[in-house]
């Protein structure tokens, strides 16, 4: 049997992570025995990680890959032959990994390690700041400690476009300024995480890439169109934009009726295509999907100052080319 490609993903049950996982499975449906995918995620006694993965594959992934309702069970069973669930917790010093899972991760080199997991909360309060610090900043440090003991071909960190802070103009791919003005504690934690990730990788000569997606929304290509698994993030963005507009206009209706989603669109104005799209029958909105992230991560030709080397990573049709390890993602991307 040929050597299997080993891929690890944190946050694979979240909004972006699951689409990344589904895209990997979709591109390799005819050759799943070549893949070994480690899904690092949270579970509980009432809902173990294995059960969460099964539910996600059956109720969402089957539609993404085109298996549909009638082929869901068969797809789930086939996909699980390539997936190993690894329960972990970003808030625990040892990530909550068992000795067995540690040994399995170290057993052979990992070709791709995606760190996607994070807490997204645009509010501001002492408890929220502490939660963001614990999950995002300390959690990323724990992931880096894990990476230090693994043999990883390419490490990928998924940050945020808003880690650039309050600036105007063009943000360069390597623009990381810890002293910049940030609008939310979330933004500040994300730039600190990115700085730690870059510094770690460059010190160790580890090949890496950093992606900074902007607003994430429903699917644009795969079925069901407009689907998204999390709405708490969406409402957080809505509240954020409302606050920004009220800074300019003033709070003219503080004691008025509750603001509905349609009311949010009216308040923000007709150019808010993101929120307007969510109200449509298809909910067609999105900036970065798993397909784009996977395609970009697969492009690893050339060498640059961040320690990239000339190794190709061919993910069953994933495009190859040249891409800087710290690409922000400002280029227009045509779906393949």
Secondary structure by P-SEA (a helix, b strand, c coil): ccbbbbbbbcccccaaaaaaaaaaaaacccccccbbbbbbbbbcccccaaaaaaaaaaacccccccccccaaaaaaaaaaaabbbbbbbcccccccccaaaaaaaacccccbbbccbbbbbccccaaaaaaaaaccaaaaaaaaaaaaaccccbbbbbbbccccccccccccccccccccccccaaaaaaaaaaaaaaaaaaaacccbbbbbbcccccccccccccccccaaaaaaaaaaaaaaaaaaccccccccccccaaaaaaaacccaaaaaaaaccccccccccaaaaaaaaaccccccccccccbbbbccccbbbbbccccccccccccc
